[in-house]
Amino acid sequence: MRDQIASRLAPLAPDVYEFADESHLHIGHAGNKGGGHYTIVVVSNAFDGMNRVARQRQVQSLLADLFSSKQIHALSVIAQTPDEYFQAA
């Protein structure tokens, strides 16, 4: 799944892409009809000038097929510009 998500995020030309599979934390989670639980960090200049909601929508639109095919059940996204990411480091 790490590589599938990364390939779909390629149009953002991310400077940083981090992936964590947290599915094991949600075993038996009510309402989960399949698909994994993931957290990603995406750092890209493409987010410059976008608010948090717009960034989330951009990422989710690139991954829409993985949600609709139930390969992703839940996704936590941290989407930042390089300035934001590297200033926090």
Helices and strands as residue ranges (DSSP letters): H 2-8, G 10-12, E 16-21, G 23-26, E 36-43, G 45-47, H 52-62, H 64-68, E 72-80, H 82-88
